[in-house]
């Protein structure tokens, strides 16, 4: 039996679809299901192919307590053989979810990055497809910022917000530039940024991901709602108009995420339905960054650093993709501003 702590994702699809490894192509066709999960948790070995009995044992036959629900999934609490806890997401059956499962597995099998959630194993013995991820015990960034979880949003300091922004940016730079073929994530948002035991970011949910520099996700200028990548408030307006997702679509969504980190507000206001970019964009563009900063931070943030992050966010959410920076440029700017803020902090402590 496998041990360790993992996050399990299930998506229904036809039996045996992934057993013909050569159909998957790329790195996925070279993975051998031999390494134990324990080795993967320590950073070595490929994702392990699991027996269905192992998954059933970890989830008590999927009879454990329900800890969450989504539009197309139910999340169960799971006790693993090591006496740790995991979460099991069971997705509804549909052709679209079948394609998303295959896409996510194919992409994840080829990814290795400290700020991308690590795939530990998978199972495809039954109609359900199982993805086993490393466990992130601190929930996700949306919970931290908006208090959906343990109410700890106010305890998320500015320094940690900037660190998470840089980590997500580094993950996206890796996806866009650090591989033979670029990966467009397609659904960058706060709830897809998990937080590990040290509150470091783990980018997750590659169900919308596409390999290549662009992806057509709709028919012409009016793509269907089911085909469009992304989530309300985060999705690139150019993608909505053209039906074509590019790396700059991820950049736009990341810009919205930066605005969330600055303001502590959601991408779409629950009360008014207004998008965050429209609500705070004019003030940020007018240099009134202090007017939109998360009030829970008080004065505990570096004003110059916040202004730089705000400027970068507005560049990312430019309506015209050609005016948006690359993720490599985003990483460079964040590194420079973080280093500058760190130097000022060091000087203040020494004075």
Buried (B, 14 or more C-beta within 10 A) or exposed (E): EBBBBBBBBBBBBEEEBBEEBEEBEBBBEEBEBEBBBBBBBEEEBBBBBBEEEBBBBBBBEBEBEEBEEEEBBBBBBBBBEBEBBBBBBBBBEEEEBBEBBBBBBBBBBBBEBBBBBBBBBBBBBBBBBBBBBBBBEBBBBBBBBBBBEEEEBBEBBBBBBBBBBBBBBBBBBBBBEBBEEBBBBBBBBBBBBBBBEEBBBBBBBBBBBBBEEBBEBBEEEEBEEEEBBBBEBBBBBBBBEBBBBBBBBBBBBBBBBBBBBBBBBBBBBEEEEEBBBEBBBEBBEEEEBEEBBBEBBEEEBBEEBBBBBBBBBBBBBBEEBEEBBBBBBBBBBBEEBBEBBEEEEEEEEEE
